[in-house]
Amino acid sequence: MIVAEIIPRTGASEALLIDDIIIEFGGMKIDSKGYFDHPEFGKQSLSFLSNCGEEFGFIAGKTIPVKLLRNKKEISVHMPLRIFPYDSIRIPYANNGGKPPVYLIKSGFIFLELSEFLLREWGNNWRTRVDRKLLYLTDYHKLHRGKETGKIVLLAQVLPDDSNNGYHGLSFKIVESVNGEAIASVPDLNRRILSSKENLALISLESGIEIVIDKSKSDEIDRKIMEKFRINKLKNF
């Protein structure tokens, strides 16, 4: 089984390299398709061990011997097992670590962070239905790497109101900055809007699109939006 991706701050990031070929894991031989022979259930994927490996002693705090081929040479390494580091994931998986997706509604603009959980709202065939750019980001920019920090924030939808007229058709556009400064998350977006020295917060989206939030009117607009659309909370953080 070829190692194609390694999540930062995991035990694998200490022991494995991209393109390593795992041939044995914890004493179990792994075939070329990534399967091992379970003593009770027969052929099972190596990923089975990440979910049900307790029966073999594969638990956090333990160290697992791994045999692999690296540069055509067989070597043995010891991989420490740790709790999954969800903070290493830039675009969360479907379960999002058991946490509800973060959202903010400001002046009728709904902001969310890109996640597989969100994309699955397109149904079982979501991979063929979602925007190609979002699918590309999900497939190739899921992890935090180097200077590429922060979540990918989206303007997901606009709740129509006279105050945001002209923006009603916008949906699932990537937010690039607030007043010229890049953002790291939805809570960061909210902080930058509130801390803006100017009364107008300029939010830049992809493709050169810009929206403006008037801070002097946003509280009044938010109250109207909550009443009009029967919304209990404008944010969940």
Buried (B, 14 or more C-beta within 10 A) or exposed (E): BEBEEBBBEBBBBEBBEEEBBBBBBBEBEBEEEBBBEBEEEEEBBBEBBEEEBEEBEBEEEBEBEBBBBBEEEEEEBEBBBBEBBBEBBBBBBEEBEEEEBBBBBBBBBBBBBBBBBBBEEBEEEBEEEBBEEBBEBBEEBBBBEEEEEEBBBBBBBBBBBEBBEEBEEBEBBBBBBBBEEBBEBBBBBBBBBEEBEEEEBBBBBEEEBEBEBEBEEBEEBBEBBBEEEEEEEBEEE
